[in-house]
Amino acid sequence: MKLLPINAINPSSYNPRVADPQRLNLIELSLRKLGFLLPLYADANGEILSGHQRHYVATRMGVEKVPVDFTKPLDLAERKAVNIAFNRGTNDLSPDDLPKTLTEALERSEVHELAEALPDLDIHSPDFYPCLTAEELPIQPLLSANTGRWVQYARNISKTLKGKGVVMPLVIDPDGKVINGIGRLQMLAESNAPTVKAVRISHAQAALADAMLNLLSMDFDIHNRYSDLLRYNSFRRSRRTRNELGRGFVFAVIGSKPSHTLDLSNPDHLKRWKAVHGSTVLDFGAGHLTETQILQQAGIDCNPFEPYHITKGEEIDKAASLEIVKSFLQGVRSGKRFSSIFISSVLNSVPFEGDRRHIVTLTAALADEKTRLFAVASSIQQTGWRNLNGAAPLNKSDASQITFMLDYEPGIGLGDISKLPKIQKYHTVPEFRELFLTQWQEVKVNIAVENVQAICRNPRPLDPVALKDAIAFEFDLPYPDGSSMGLVNKALEAYSTRLGVVL
């Protein structure tokens, strides 16, 4: 940690926090009364990862130097992910804490009355930088002083930051009670650390610091600042592999029975499946192509669409993805009729309602009066959503998750924040039904096996404007290298030829 000129570091252009004047004034109040209890954090090149608003407010206050701790070198994707982790890790939060609820709690904490009891600090004195005098303390007495206060989610965030080489100091009162950093203390204890760095403050300071460090939080604008990243990070992870058909491909045949109970190598099972789904189908959002290949091996003419296909690790293979999309467009152009269209475990990873509506529009345009569409996605009954809302984790895997709630639309959680932040959308039955009713006349929706599932019949009359908009979106999706799909014209031509219209 170093005390550096304030202009030695620079804000990042992608910080997802949105400041407002009222909360910036509270940051100034915090700095005037408490100083820098925690340092700013920047990458090796001086790009701020945590502390944008404090840096901004300190600049307008006339502060000349700021305490800075540097991370190891990080690429852009890592910096964005760490930025998100910092935005959760500097507060002792739960996964269901939102800026709105934190602000309401802050308003109830009477911070101005608490601040009046404290003198202003001289911004040019050492007292303005208490984090620079953090003590290395034995960990055991702190564990005893904080028994029963553990927050598993805060611990998980702290572990993520530690993986990037960042361990922020604790802020404690004279009795050793942690004011900020309970997750860091838990994480260090679990790693058998003998000591921990801590900034010790008075009881009078602790009351104000508790509110300022844990409740003062800016609005999270990730859905605008990181929109492209959330789109291309929607790809199906390599760990999400299966050896059988997913729920969307089987629920209409076997109901709530486990997917593996349907085996298409069994002639009777295959006959039952084909009686429901036919023999020429579309797998929209095919992921690893597992279902596509299972169906093709069973003699089903299965046509995949997947814009974000991975062939190794967790890196999108753009070339392979484009080949899949081009092959799909050839099928569209040919006029091939689909007896069934599947959207299986796809819509829960699509980050925005408008994007999901585009998918429904594109698939409905490929249907006729005999086609049926089968869709499955995560519902609000899933364990992941219950955990986000404060339910106790059911197992060790659940307890280790780092997912938190966002409020730009209902049922949204953000996970995988250590490297590849990904949205999870948890649906209700009414909103899933409404989504498909935009393009289908008959929609049946229910919940089974914690998923919401739909069967759609009779597509509505073609809406050329909506279809053209959907094509312009889906066939120009962004990629991590800054490029886009670039197949809009080819898609317009394919759909126009198939439908006999000019789009």
N, C-alpha and C positions, 0 to 999 in steps of 0.2 A: 504494500500500500504506500502510495506517495502523495505528497501535497504538491500539486502542480498548478501553474497558471490556468485560469478558467478556460482560456482559448486553446489549451493544449489538446483538448478532446472535442469531438464534433458529434452532434445528434445524428442518428440514423434517419434515412428518408422513409423507412418502412415501419417505424414504431406504431403499433396498432392502438395506442392510447389517444384519446381525444380530450384535450384539456378544456376547462371552462373557467371563466374569470373567478367565480366564487371559490372553486376548489384550488385554483392557483393562489388565491389570497390565503387560504388555509395552509398551503405549503409554506408560504412566506411566514405566517404566524408560527408554524412549527420550527422553521429555521431560526427565527429570531429568539424563540424561547428555549429551544433544545439544541440547536446547531446540527451538525452532521453526525447523527447517531450511527449511521451506516454510510460507507463510502459510495461513490458512483462506481459503476463497472463499465469497462470499455474493452474492446478487443485489442489485439496486438498493434493495430494500426490507429488506435485512438477513436474508433467509432463507438459511441455510447450504446451500451446494451441495457443498462438499468440506470435510471435517474434522470431521464430527459426533462421532466418538469422541474426537478430540483435544480438542475443545471440552468434552465431557463429563468427560474425565479431568482436564483443566486446572481445571475448576470444583471437582472434589473435592479437588484438590491445594491449593486456595486461591489459584490464580493470579488476579490481578486484571485483567490486560490481555492481549489476544491480537492478533497481527498479522492484518490482514484486507485482502484485495484484493477489489474489487467488480467484478462483470460489468455489462454494459449491461442495461437492462430486458428481461426475458424473460417470455413467457406461460407458463402452467402446463405445456403440452406440451413447450416448449423446456426448462423447468427440470428436468422429469423426464428428458428425454434427456441434458441436460448432466450431471445427477447421475450417470447411468450412465457417461458418458464419463469423468468425474472418477474414478469408482471403478475404472476401468481405467487412466486416464492418469497417476495419481500413482505407480504402480509401473511399472517397465520390464518389461512382461509380453509374453508370446507368446500367440497366440489359444487355445492348449490349456492354459494355466495355469489351475488351479482352486484355490479356497481350500484344499482338502484337500492337494493336491500342494505348494502353497506352505507350508502349515503343516509338512508333513513336512520340507521343505528348511530351514525356519526352525529346527526342532528339531535338525537336524544341524549348524547353524552355531554352536552354543555361545555364544549371545548373552549369557548371564549371565557367562561367563568373560571375554568381550570387555568387558562393562560394568564389571567389577571393576577394570579397568585405567584407568578414567576417573573423575575426581572428580564429585561432584554439583554441578550449577549452582545458583546462587542464583536462585530463581524471580522475584525482584524486581529483578534486575540486567540491564543491557543484554546480557550474555553469553547470556541465556536466549532472545534473539531474533536469532540470526545471520542470518535472512532479511532483516532490516532493513538489513543492511550488505552486501547483494549488490553485487558489482562489475560494472561494464560493461566486458567484456573483448573484445579482438579475436577474431573467430571462427576465423581461420585456424590459429593455434597449437593451438587445441582440436581442430580437425579432424585435424591431424597427430598429436596425442597419442592419438586414439581411432580411428585407421584400422583398418578391418576389424571394428569392433564394432557395426555398424549393425543395427537391428532394425526392419524395414519396418512391422510391425504397430504398434509404439510410435510410429513416425513418423506413421502414419495417424491414430491417436488424437490426437496432438498437433496435427495439422492441423485436426481437427474442433473441438478446443477453441479454436484460434486463430480459427476462423470465428465463434466467440462472443465474441471479444475477450480470450481468456485465453491468456497465454504464461507458464507457471511458470518460475522461475529454475532453472538447473542446480545440482546439488550436485557439486563437484569436489574432488579431493585436491590436495596441493601440486604434483604433477607435471602437473596438468591432466586427469587421467583422470576421466571422468564416473562418478560414483557413482550418480546418479539423474538421468534426463533425456536419455538417449542419443537417444531419438526426437525430443525437442524440438530437440536440436542438429542432427540430420539435417534436420528440417523447416525450420529457420531457414537452414541452408546452402543448401538447394534453392531458397529464396526470395531468395537473394543478400543476406541480412542481413549487414552488416559486423561487427556486434558482438552479444554475447549477455550477459544477466545471469547471474551465477553466484555461488553461496555457496561460499567456499573453506573447507575443514576440514582438520584434521591427518590424518596417516596412521592414528593410533590411533583417531580418531573415524570415519574412513572405513570401517574394518572393521565396526564396529557399525552405522553408517548404511546400509551396503550391505544388511545383513540387515533392518533395521527399515524402510527405505523401499521395498525391492523384494520382500520375502518376507512381511512382516506384513500380512495381509489378512483382513478379516472375511468370514463366510459371506454369500453373495449370495442374498437372499430375494426376488428379483424375481418369481418365480412366484406368491408370495402377495401381496406389496405391490402389484404391478402387474398383477394377473390380468385385470381389466377392460380395461386399456390393451392388453395383449397380444392380447386377443380382438378388439377393434375395429380394431387395427392389422394384423390378418391380411388386410385387403382387398388385392386384386390391384392393384399399382402401375400408374400410367399408362404407365410405360416398358415394362411387360410386355404389349405389344400384339402381335398376330399377324394375319396375313391368311389363315391356313389353320386347319383344325381342329387342336386340340391332340392330344397323343399318346393320351390316353384315348379319343378318338373314332375312332382309326384303327388302333391296333396289332393288333386282332383281324382286320383286313382286309388290311393290308399288311406286317405283321410289323415288322421293324426298319428298313424303308425310311424316308427322310425324310417328314415329314408332308405337305410340299408336293407330293409325287408323287401324292397322291390329290386329284382335282379333281371335285367333285360336279356341275359343269356338263357334264362328260363323261358321256353316257348310260350307257356301259359301267361307268364307275367308280361312278355312282349305283346302278346295278343290283347291283353287287357289294356295295356298302355296305348297301343295304336287305336283301339276302339274309342278312346277318349280324345287322343291328341292327333291322330292321323299320322301321315308318313312324310310330310314336308313341313318343316318347322323353322322358326327363327329364334335364335338365342341372342337376345339384345342385351349387351353388357356381359359378354361371355367370359371375362376374367382370364383365368388360366387355360381356357378352352377344355376344361375337364368334361363338362356335360356335353359339349359339342362332340368330343371324341367318343364318349360312351355311346351317344346316340348314333353317330356315324358307324361305329363298329357293330351296332345292332341292326344296321341296314336302313336307318332313318336318314332322310335327306335333311341334315341340320345345317343351317346357314348362320354363322356367327357374325356379330358386330362387336368390336372391342377397340376403343380408341387408345386405351392405356394398358397394353399388354406387356408383361414382363417375361423375360426369358432366363434371367439369372439375377439372384440377389433381389434388391428392392429398387432396381433402376428400370425405368420405362424404356422399352426397345421401340423407338419411334418408327424405324424402318419396318419392323415386323408388324407394328400396329397399323401402319398405312397400307400394307399389303392386305391385311384382314379387311380394312374398310373398303379398299378398292374392289376386292372380291365381293363384298356385300353389295356394293353399288352395281356391279355387273348383274347380280341376281335381281336387284330392284329393277334395273333397266329391262331385263328380259321378260318381265311380267310374271315371273314365277309366283304361283299362288301358295300362300302359307295356310295350312290347316290350323296351326297353333302358333302363337307368339308368346315367348317367355321373357319376363323381366324379373329375374330371380336374384334376390339379395343385391340389388343394384340401387334402388331408390333411397335406401338408408344411407348410402355414401355420397349421394348427389347433394351438394351443399345448399342449394337455393331452390325455392319453390318454382321460380321461373324456369330454371334448368329442368326440373322434373316435369313441368308442363310441356316443355319442348320434346322430351322423350316420349311422352304420351301422344303428342301430336304426330311425331315421326312414325311411330309404330301403328297408330290407327290408320294412317294413310296407306298402309300396306295390307290392310284387311279388307275382306269382302263380307257379304252377308252370312257366309258359312264359317268364317274365321272366328276363333275364340282366343282371347288374350288371358294369360295366367300370370299374376304378379304376386310376389311375396317380399315383404320388407320387415324391418324391426318395428315392434309396437311398444307402446308405453308400458306394457306389462313385462318387458324384458328386464333381466337382472341389472343390466347396465344402466337403464333409466332409473330404476329403484335406488341403485347406489348413488347416482347423481343427486337424488332427492333426499339423501341422508340415511338410507337403509344400511344396516350393518352388512359388510361383505360376507358372503357365504363361504368363501374359501380363500386360500392363500393367493391364488391368481387374482381374484377380485380385489383383494386387499392391496396388491401391488400396482394396481392400475392408476394412471395419471390422466384422468378425464375430468373436465369441468363443464359446467353449464354456460351456455351463451343465450342471450335473450333477443337476438335479432328476428327470430321467429320461434313459435312454440316447439318444444321437443328436440332441442338441439344441444348436443354435447361435442366437445372437442377433445380428441385423444391423440396418442402417438406424438406428444409434443416434444419428445427428446430429439427427434430428427425430422420426421415427416408428418407434421400436424394434419389430422384428418377429421372431418366432420362425421358425426353419427346423427342421423335423423330418426327419431322415434315417433311413429305415427299413431294417431287415433283412428278408429273406424270411420267416423264422419269425414275427416279430412282426406283419408285414402279414397273413400267413395267419391267425394267431391272432385278429387284430382282426376279420376278416370271418367266421371260424368261429363267432363268438358269435351270429350271426344267419342264417348260411347253412350248408347241409349239404354242399355241394360247392364247394370253393374251390381254384382253381389259381393259383399265384403263381410268377413268375419275374422275373429282372432282364434288362432290355434297354435299350440307349441310356442307361445309367447310372440308369435309373428302375426302381422296383419296380412291377409291374403284376399285376392280379388279374382273373380272370373268375369270377363267382359264379353258382351255380344252386341252385334249390330252397330257398327261404327256410324257416327253421325255424318251428314253430308260434308263433303270436303270444304274446308275453309282455306282457300289459296293463300291468303295473307298470313294466317297463323302458320301454315306449313312453310312458307318461304322464310319467315322469321326463324322457325325452328331449324331449318337447313342452314341458314346463315350462322346460327349459333353452333350447332353440333358439329358441323364440318369445317369449323375454323377454331376448334378447341385449342387452348394454349398448351405448350410443353415446357418442361423445366429449363431447356436451353434458350428460352425466349422466343422460339419460333411458334408457329401455329400449324394446324393440320393442312390448311390451304387447299381443301377439296370442295369448296362451296360450288363452284361452277360445274364440276363433274356431278355433284349430287343434284343440283338443280336440273341438269340435263337428264339424269337417270329417273328422277321422280316425274319430271314432265313427260318423258316418253312413256313411262308406265301408266300414268293417269290420263294421258291424252289432253293435257292442259299446258299452258305456257306459264311457267313460274318466274 
